[in-house]
Amino acid sequence: MNDKTVRDAFMEVVVNQLETGDPPETKATLDRLMADGNSRGEAMQLIAAVARNEMQAMMSESRPFDNARYAKLLARLPKLD
């Protein structure tokens, strides 16, 4: 799987989260980032990076999705460390 395919897959995750409103922190983060001057695309890319981070942690730690951790990472955006 190439990097563009992976990026597209995580962008789709963000789109699905926004459409379903689950978790609600995704929409709140999108709105906050856009209010801070990021374009919708930039904001979605930042959120997708957090989704990718959480997915990697799930796989490496063999654990389920951690909504609290995900929300905490979203709250730190645009910082990505």
N, C-alpha and C positions, 0 to 999 in steps of 0.2 A: 504494500500500500504506500503510495507516495505522499509527500508532505501536503500537497494541495488537497488530496482526498481526505486526509485526516483533518485539515483545517475546515473543509466543507462539512464534514461530519459533525464537528463541534459547533459550527455555526448553526447547523440544523437543530442541535440540542438546544441552543439558545432560542431559536425561533419557536420550538415546541414549548419551552418553558414560558415564553411570553404569551403564546396562544392559550395555554391552559391556566396561566396564572399560578403555576406550581413549580418551584417555590415562589412566593410573592416577592421575595427579596430581589429576584432577577429584574422584574419590572421597576421596582424602586431604584435599583442601581442604574438601570438604563436611563431613567428620568434624571437622576442625580448627575450622571456623567454628561448627559446632553445639556443640562442646565449649567454645567461647568465649562461648556464650550466645545465638547467633543461632538463630532458628527455621529449620527445614528450608527453608521458602519464602524467607526472607531470604537464606540462604546460597546457594540456587539462583539467586536474582536477581543476587547479586554475581558468581557464576560466569558467568552469562549475559552480564553486562556485559563481562567479560573476553573471552568468546567473540566478542561483537560487536566489541570493539576489535581483536581479531586478524583478524577477517573484513574490517573496514574497511582495516586495514593491507595485507592480501593484495590487495585490489582496487586500492588507491591505488598500491601498489608493484609490481603485476603479478607476484606471487611466490606460491609454494605455502605451505601451512600451515607455520608455524615452531613445532614442538613445544617447543623450548627456550625461545623467547620466551614462549609461552603458559604454560609451567610457571613461568617467572620472574614473570609477571604474577599468576598464581594465588597464588604464595607471598607476594605483597605484600598480598593481601586481608586485612582489609576496606578497606585503602587503595585508592582508585581515582583515581590521577592520571596 
